């Protein structure tokens, strides 16, 4: 090469080496987040990925710069930064492959830290130039990351977002409601506990009598639907069908019967047909959730690590922090406490919403009594280790479910009392489970599992309409149709009562389930 050209190219070549040395730690850092997202791509929206990716890149770059300042070698900085990000982000991934899922013993963590220290000392003390090592690391990191990235990109391109206004979604348009003349519009509170089993299911399968709670509701004017059913076996799909006043057959037609895209159902909860219909009458819409079930891209009112099943939490559980508790830890005790705090915060937000000027439509969802089981009946902390990931659905988990259900009963009654105390006009309060208990076929058999799953609690406070009969064999898809017809003269026809059992795919509506 011409010496003059070589001299001018030298700075660029040096910069290229530094960038190449930085490539390995950055890609090693982002791989766990990309891989985890790709594995759960049917339930998550892309915005959920951005914060973990940003954190990963920042950590890798900062480590690289620190080591570069110390050792004045881009190659050594790249190798050490790669080692650090692997030691931090990959502990859970490697540990699960070697030792299986579950908490690690102290010696496993000690061995991991010891290996890291030995490798770090070797890299620091070596006099060998590490350019070739960083090249090998960079190529390995590229190979590791490219496959989940490509699969994720292909999936997102093949599954574009479905808009609420897509005419293919709904069986029929909904006429605008009419406000009753001369009357003050009542606030509407729609409270959705997750997997709250119907009273007859609790009595038959749990040997539990929920009458104390139900009687307290009746004393406050509620009516209990004895034969309510949900259309589906997925929380998101049931809530989406309820707040959009229609089955999700159109969504299944758009996505395809073999689609597993639950994120689209979440999108139809966050932006639903009920809210704008009520807003046309002057209602203000308030959306509250103790979890992320009813949000497409994370609940904006709580921390991204507030819930045990959030993407950020699961990502951090795979890091070394997953072995430690405390404020910055992500072991079971730490994540359970964050979840408790999120539940208490959400009920506090529900209480605060009663102070907002009306009329208002408040959609409230709490994951309770669904797992994780973290509450005793009186609110004390409860710990339940779900070893298999399905223990919460088995007989071993049912006593813990009941404890959490009793705590939820207290919270719901307190919420109802707060709503009633702060309402100048008698409010409409709908307490309706998205579905029933998620049981396990190993314990109960397929028929019983299907029976339990579509039978959830439904209790309605309908002021001024005590003489209006509840629809017989109410399907939750019709709840708001019934309420709108009763209060706003909409005349919506009640849809045919159908429940579809859970098959291989959520939108595989091939068989109607007829249950008692």
VODREN-942562 format. One record per residue (C-alpha): chain; x negated, z negated, y negated. Coordinates in Angstrom, 1 decimal, decimal comma. Layout:
kette_X_Z_Y
A_X_Z_Y
...
//
This chain:
kette_X_Z_Y
A_0,0_0,0_0,0
A_-1,2_0,8_-3,5
A_-2,8_-2,5_-4,9
A_-0,8_-2,2_-8,1
A_2,5_-1,8_-6,3
A_1,5_-4,6_-3,9
A_0,8_-6,9_-6,9
A_4,2_-6,1_-8,5
A_6,0_-6,6_-5,2
A_4,3_-9,9_-4,4
A_6,8_-12,0_-6,4
A_9,7_-10,3_-4,8
A_8,3_-10,8_-1,3
A_7,7_-14,4_-2,1
A_11,3_-14,8_-3,3
A_12,5_-13,0_-0,2
A_10,6_-15,5_2,1
A_12,2_-18,4_0,2
A_15,6_-16,9_0,5
A_15,1_-16,2_4,2
A_13,9_-19,8_4,7
A_17,0_-21,1_3,0
A_19,3_-18,9_5,1
A_18,8_-20,9_8,3
A_19,8_-24,4_6,9
A_22,8_-22,9_5,0
A_24,2_-21,0_8,0
A_23,6_-24,0_10,3
A_25,4_-26,2_7,9
A_28,5_-23,9_7,5
A_28,8_-23,0_11,2
A_30,7_-26,2_12,2
A_33,3_-25,7_9,5
A_33,8_-22,0_10,2
A_33,9_-22,5_13,9
A_36,4_-25,4_13,7
A_38,6_-23,4_11,3
A_38,5_-20,3_13,6
A_39,7_-22,5_16,5
A_42,7_-23,7_14,4
A_43,3_-20,5_12,4
A_46,9_-20,3_13,4
A_47,8_-23,6_11,7
A_45,6_-23,5_8,6
A_45,4_-21,6_5,4
A_42,1_-20,3_4,1
A_42,0_-22,6_1,0
A_41,5_-25,6_3,4
A_38,1_-24,1_4,4
A_36,6_-23,8_0,9
A_35,8_-27,5_0,2
A_34,0_-28,0_3,6
A_32,1_-24,8_3,1
A_31,0_-25,8_-0,4
A_29,9_-29,2_0,7
A_27,9_-27,7_3,6
A_26,2_-25,2_1,3
A_25,4_-27,8_-1,3
A_23,9_-30,2_1,3
A_21,7_-27,4_2,8
A_20,5_-26,2_-0,6
A_19,7_-29,7_-1,9
A_17,8_-30,6_1,2
A_15,9_-27,4_1,1
A_14,9_-27,9_-2,6
A_13,9_-31,5_-2,0
A_11,6_-30,5_0,9
A_10,3_-27,5_-1,1
A_9,3_-29,8_-3,9
A_7,6_-32,2_-1,5
A_5,7_-29,8_0,7
A_5,4_-26,7_-1,5
A_6,2_-24,5_1,5
A_9,5_-22,6_1,8
A_9,1_-22,2_5,6
A_8,5_-26,0_6,1
A_11,4_-26,8_3,8
A_13,7_-24,4_5,7
A_12,7_-25,9_9,0
A_13,2_-29,5_7,9
A_16,4_-28,8_6,1
A_17,8_-27,0_9,2
A_16,8_-30,0_11,3
A_18,6_-32,4_8,9
A_21,8_-30,4_8,8
A_21,9_-30,1_12,6
A_21,2_-33,9_13,0
A_24,1_-34,7_10,5
A_26,8_-32,1_11,3
A_26,2_-31,4_15,0
A_26,1_-34,9_16,6
A_29,8_-34,8_17,7
A_29,6_-31,2_19,0
A_26,5_-31,9_21,1
A_27,6_-35,3_22,2
A_30,9_-34,0_23,5
A_29,2_-31,2_25,4
A_26,8_-33,6_27,1
A_28,7_-36,9_27,4
A_32,3_-35,8_27,0
A_34,9_-36,7_24,3
A_35,3_-40,2_23,0
A_33,2_-42,8_21,1
A_29,5_-42,8_21,9
A_27,6_-45,7_23,2
A_24,9_-47,1_20,9
A_22,1_-45,8_23,0
A_23,4_-42,2_22,6
A_23,3_-42,5_18,8
A_19,8_-44,1_19,1
A_18,6_-41,3_21,3
A_19,9_-38,7_18,8
A_18,2_-40,4_15,8
A_15,0_-40,8_17,8
A_15,0_-37,1_18,7
A_15,5_-36,3_15,0
A_12,7_-38,6_13,9
A_10,3_-37,1_16,4
A_11,1_-33,6_15,5
A_10,9_-34,4_11,8
A_7,4_-36,0_12,2
A_6,2_-33,0_14,2
A_7,3_-30,6_11,4
A_5,8_-32,7_8,6
A_2,5_-33,2_10,3
A_2,0_-29,7_11,7
A_-0,7_-27,5_10,2
A_0,8_-24,4_11,7
A_2,5_-21,9_9,4
A_6,2_-22,0_10,1
A_7,3_-18,6_8,9
A_7,9_-17,3_12,4
A_9,9_-20,5_13,2
A_12,2_-20,0_10,2
A_12,7_-16,4_11,1
A_13,8_-17,4_14,6
A_16,0_-20,1_13,2
A_17,6_-17,7_10,7
A_18,3_-15,1_13,4
A_19,8_-17,8_15,6
A_21,9_-19,1_12,8
A_23,2_-15,7_12,0
A_24,2_-15,0_15,6
A_25,8_-18,4_15,8
A_27,9_-17,9_12,7
A_28,8_-14,3_12,8
A_31,2_-14,4_15,8
A_33,6_-17,0_14,5
A_33,4_-15,5_11,0
A_34,3_-12,0_12,3
A_37,1_-13,3_14,5
A_38,5_-15,3_11,6
A_38,3_-12,3_9,2
A_40,0_-10,0_11,8
A_42,8_-12,6_12,3
A_43,5_-12,9_8,6
A_43,5_-9,2_8,1
A_45,9_-8,7_11,1
A_48,2_-11,6_9,9
A_49,0_-11,2_6,2
A_51,0_-13,8_4,4
A_54,8_-13,7_4,7
A_56,7_-14,3_1,4
A_59,8_-16,3_1,1
A_61,5_-13,4_-0,6
A_60,9_-11,0_2,3
A_64,3_-9,6_3,1
A_63,5_-9,5_6,8
A_63,3_-13,3_7,0
A_66,9_-14,4_6,8
A_70,1_-13,4_8,5
A_72,0_-13,3_5,3
A_71,6_-14,1_1,5
A_72,9_-17,4_0,2
A_75,3_-17,5_-2,7
A_74,5_-19,7_-5,6
A_76,0_-23,1_-5,5
A_78,6_-24,2_-8,1
A_78,5_-27,6_-9,8
A_81,7_-29,6_-9,6
A_83,4_-29,5_-13,0
A_83,3_-32,7_-15,0
A_81,2_-34,6_-12,4
A_77,7_-35,9_-12,6
A_75,5_-34,3_-10,0
A_74,3_-36,7_-7,4
A_70,6_-37,0_-6,6
A_69,7_-35,7_-3,1
A_67,1_-37,5_-1,0
A_66,1_-35,7_2,2
A_64,0_-38,2_4,2
A_62,4_-36,6_7,3
A_60,7_-39,0_9,8
A_58,6_-37,1_12,4
A_59,7_-37,3_16,1
A_62,2_-40,1_15,6
A_64,2_-40,0_18,8
A_68,0_-40,0_18,9
A_69,6_-43,4_19,7
A_70,8_-42,3_23,1
A_67,4_-41,1_24,0
A_65,8_-44,3_22,9
A_68,3_-46,2_25,1
A_68,0_-44,0_28,1
A_64,3_-43,3_28,3
A_62,7_-46,1_26,3
A_65,2_-48,9_27,2
A_65,3_-49,6_23,5
A_68,4_-50,5_21,5
A_68,1_-49,2_17,9
A_71,4_-50,6_16,9
A_70,0_-53,2_14,5
A_68,6_-50,4_12,3
A_71,7_-48,2_12,7
A_74,0_-51,1_11,8
A_72,0_-51,7_8,7
A_72,4_-48,1_7,7
A_76,2_-48,2_8,4
A_76,5_-51,3_6,2
A_75,1_-49,2_3,4
A_77,6_-46,5_4,0
A_75,7_-44,1_6,3
A_77,3_-42,2_9,1
A_75,3_-41,5_12,3
A_75,5_-38,1_14,0
A_75,7_-38,9_17,7
A_75,0_-35,4_19,0
A_72,6_-33,8_16,6
A_70,0_-31,4_17,9
A_67,1_-29,4_16,5
A_66,6_-25,7_17,1
A_62,9_-25,8_18,0
A_60,1_-28,0_19,5
A_57,7_-27,7_16,5
A_57,9_-30,0_13,5
A_57,0_-27,2_11,0
A_59,5_-24,8_12,5
A_62,3_-27,3_12,5
A_61,7_-28,4_8,9
A_61,3_-24,8_7,8
A_64,6_-23,9_9,4
A_66,4_-26,8_7,8
A_65,2_-26,4_4,2
A_65,7_-22,6_4,4
A_69,2_-23,0_5,9
A_68,5_-20,5_8,7
A_66,8_-19,9_12,0
A_63,3_-18,5_12,0
A_64,3_-15,5_14,1
A_63,2_-13,2_11,2
A_59,8_-14,8_11,0
A_59,4_-14,3_14,7
A_60,3_-10,6_14,3
A_57,7_-10,2_11,5
A_54,9_-12,1_13,2
A_55,7_-11,0_16,8
A_56,9_-13,1_19,7
A_53,3_-13,9_20,8
A_52,2_-15,1_17,4
A_51,0_-18,7_17,1
A_51,0_-18,6_13,3
A_52,4_-22,0_12,4
A_50,8_-21,8_8,9
A_53,6_-19,3_7,9
A_56,3_-21,9_8,8
A_54,5_-24,4_6,6
A_54,5_-21,9_3,8
A_58,3_-21,7_4,1
A_58,6_-25,4_3,8
A_56,4_-25,8_0,7
A_58,3_-22,8_-0,9
A_61,8_-23,0_0,5
A_65,3_-21,6_-0,3
A_67,0_-24,9_-0,8
A_64,9_-25,9_-3,9
A_65,7_-22,9_-6,1
A_69,3_-23,0_-5,2
A_69,5_-26,6_-6,4
A_67,3_-25,8_-9,4
A_69,9_-23,3_-10,5
A_72,2_-26,3_-11,0
A_69,6_-28,2_-13,0
A_68,0_-30,2_-10,2
A_64,3_-31,1_-10,3
A_62,4_-30,7_-7,0
A_60,0_-33,3_-5,8
A_58,0_-32,8_-2,6
A_56,4_-35,9_-1,0
A_54,5_-36,1_2,3
A_52,4_-38,9_3,9
A_50,6_-36,1_5,9
A_50,0_-32,4_5,5
A_52,7_-31,1_7,9
A_54,9_-29,7_5,1
A_52,1_-28,1_3,1
A_50,4_-24,9_3,8
A_47,0_-25,6_2,4
A_46,7_-29,4_2,2
A_48,7_-32,1_0,5
A_47,6_-32,1_-3,2
A_48,7_-35,8_-3,6
A_46,5_-37,4_-1,0
A_42,8_-37,2_-0,1
A_41,8_-34,3_2,2
A_40,5_-37,1_4,6
A_43,6_-39,3_4,3
A_45,1_-38,2_7,5
A_43,7_-38,3_11,0
A_44,5_-34,7_11,8
A_43,5_-33,1_8,5
A_40,9_-30,3_8,7
A_38,4_-32,2_6,6
A_38,8_-35,4_8,8
A_38,3_-33,5_12,1
A_35,3_-31,7_10,6
A_33,7_-35,0_9,6
A_34,5_-36,6_12,9
A_32,1_-34,1_14,5
A_29,3_-35,3_12,2
A_27,2_-38,4_12,6
A_29,7_-40,2_10,3
A_32,2_-39,9_13,1
A_30,3_-42,8_14,8
A_30,6_-45,2_11,9
A_33,5_-47,1_10,2
A_33,9_-48,3_6,7
A_34,7_-46,5_3,5
A_32,5_-43,5_4,3
A_32,8_-43,5_8,1
A_35,0_-41,4_10,3
A_35,4_-43,4_13,5
A_38,9_-44,3_14,7
A_39,1_-47,5_12,7
A_38,2_-45,8_9,5
A_40,5_-42,8_9,9
A_43,4_-45,0_11,1
A_43,0_-47,1_7,9
A_43,0_-44,1_5,7
A_46,2_-42,9_7,4
A_47,8_-46,3_6,9
A_47,0_-46,1_3,2
A_48,4_-42,5_3,0
A_51,7_-43,7_4,5
A_52,0_-46,6_2,1
A_51,1_-44,4_-0,8
A_53,8_-41,8_0,2
A_56,5_-44,5_0,4
A_55,3_-45,7_-3,0
A_55,7_-42,2_-4,3
A_59,2_-42,1_-2,9
A_60,1_-45,3_-4,7
A_58,6_-44,0_-7,9
A_60,7_-40,8_-7,6
A_63,8_-42,9_-8,1
A_62,7_-43,5_-11,7
A_62,6_-39,8_-12,5
A_65,5_-38,4_-14,5
A_68,1_-36,6_-12,5
A_69,6_-34,7_-11,0
A_66,8_-34,4_-8,5
A_66,2_-33,1_-5,0
A_63,5_-35,2_-3,2
A_62,1_-33,8_0,0
A_60,2_-36,6_1,8
A_58,3_-36,3_5,1
A_56,4_-39,0_6,9
A_54,5_-38,5_10,2
A_55,9_-41,8_11,4
A_56,8_-42,7_14,1
A_54,7_-39,9_15,5
A_51,2_-40,7_16,5
A_48,6_-41,9_15,6
A_50,1_-45,2_16,3
A_48,6_-47,5_13,6
A_51,4_-49,9_12,6
A_52,8_-53,0_14,3
A_56,5_-53,7_13,6
A_55,7_-55,9_10,6
A_53,1_-53,6_9,2
A_50,0_-55,2_10,7
A_47,3_-52,7_11,9
A_47,7_-51,3_15,4
A_45,0_-49,5_17,4
A_45,9_-47,1_20,2
A_43,1_-45,1_21,8
A_44,4_-41,8_22,9
A_41,8_-41,0_25,5
A_43,2_-37,8_26,9
A_44,7_-36,5_23,6
A_48,1_-36,6_25,3
A_48,4_-40,4_26,0
A_50,7_-40,7_23,0
A_53,2_-38,5_24,9
A_53,0_-40,5_28,1
A_54,6_-43,8_29,3
A_51,4_-45,6_28,3
A_52,0_-44,6_24,7
A_55,7_-45,3_24,5
A_55,5_-49,1_23,7
A_53,1_-48,2_20,8
A_55,6_-45,6_19,6
A_58,3_-48,2_19,5
A_56,2_-50,6_17,5
A_55,6_-47,9_14,9
A_59,3_-46,9_14,9
A_60,3_-50,5_14,1
A_57,9_-50,6_11,2
A_59,3_-47,3_10,0
A_62,8_-48,7_10,2
A_61,8_-51,4_7,7
A_60,2_-48,9_5,3
A_63,3_-46,6_5,5
A_65,7_-49,4_4,7
A_63,5_-50,6_1,8
A_63,4_-47,0_0,5
A_67,2_-46,6_0,8
A_67,7_-49,9_-1,0
A_65,4_-48,8_-3,8
A_67,2_-45,5_-4,1
A_70,6_-47,2_-4,3
A_69,4_-49,8_-6,7
A_68,0_-47,2_-9,1
A_70,8_-44,6_-8,9
A_73,3_-44,5_-11,7
A_75,4_-42,0_-9,7
A_75,8_-42,6_-6,0
A_73,1_-40,5_-4,3
A_73,2_-38,2_-1,2
A_70,7_-39,6_1,3
A_69,9_-37,6_4,4
A_67,7_-39,3_7,0
A_67,0_-36,6_9,7
A_64,2_-36,4_12,2
A_62,5_-33,0_12,5
A_62,9_-33,4_16,3
A_62,8_-36,0_19,0
A_60,0_-37,6_21,0
A_57,2_-35,4_22,4
A_57,2_-36,6_26,0
A_55,1_-35,5_28,9
A_56,2_-33,6_32,0
A_53,9_-35,6_34,2
A_56,0_-38,7_33,6
A_59,5_-37,2_33,1
A_59,7_-33,7_34,4
A_60,5_-30,5_32,5
A_64,2_-31,0_32,0
A_63,8_-34,5_30,6
A_61,1_-33,4_28,2
A_63,3_-30,6_26,9
A_66,2_-33,0_26,6
A_64,2_-35,6_24,5
A_62,4_-33,0_22,3
A_65,5_-31,6_20,6
A_67,4_-34,8_20,1
A_66,4_-36,6_16,9
A_67,9_-39,2_14,6
A_70,4_-38,1_11,9
A_72,1_-40,5_9,5
A_73,9_-39,3_6,3
A_75,0_-41,1_3,2
A_77,7_-38,8_1,6
A_79,2_-40,6_-1,3
A_82,8_-39,7_-2,1
A_83,2_-37,7_1,1
A_84,0_-40,4_3,7
A_86,9_-38,4_4,9
A_84,9_-35,3_5,5
A_84,0_-35,1_9,2
A_80,5_-34,4_10,3
A_80,1_-31,1_12,2
A_80,4_-31,7_15,9
A_77,2_-31,1_17,8
A_75,3_-30,6_14,5
A_72,2_-28,5_14,7
A_69,7_-29,4_12,0
A_69,5_-25,8_10,8
A_73,0_-26,4_9,4
A_72,5_-29,8_7,7
A_72,0_-28,4_4,2
A_74,6_-25,7_4,7
A_77,1_-28,5_5,5
A_76,0_-30,6_2,4
A_76,1_-27,6_0,1
A_79,5_-26,6_1,3
A_80,8_-30,2_0,9
A_79,5_-30,8_-2,6
A_78,9_-27,3_-4,2
A_81,7_-25,1_-2,8
A_79,2_-22,6_-1,3
A_81,2_-21,7_1,8
A_78,2_-21,0_3,9
A_79,2_-20,3_7,5
A_77,7_-22,8_9,9
A_75,3_-21,0_12,2
A_75,7_-20,9_16,0
A_74,3_-24,0_17,6
A_71,2_-23,0_19,5
A_68,0_-24,8_20,7
A_65,1_-22,9_22,0
A_62,8_-24,6_24,5
A_59,0_-24,6_23,9
A_57,5_-21,6_25,8
A_54,0_-20,2_25,7
A_54,3_-19,2_22,1
A_56,3_-20,9_19,2
A_58,2_-17,7_18,2
A_59,1_-16,8_21,8
A_62,8_-17,2_21,4
A_63,8_-15,9_24,8
A_65,9_-18,7_26,2
A_68,5_-21,0_24,7
A_68,5_-24,6_25,8
A_71,8_-26,2_26,6
A_71,5_-30,0_26,7
A_73,9_-32,8_26,9
//
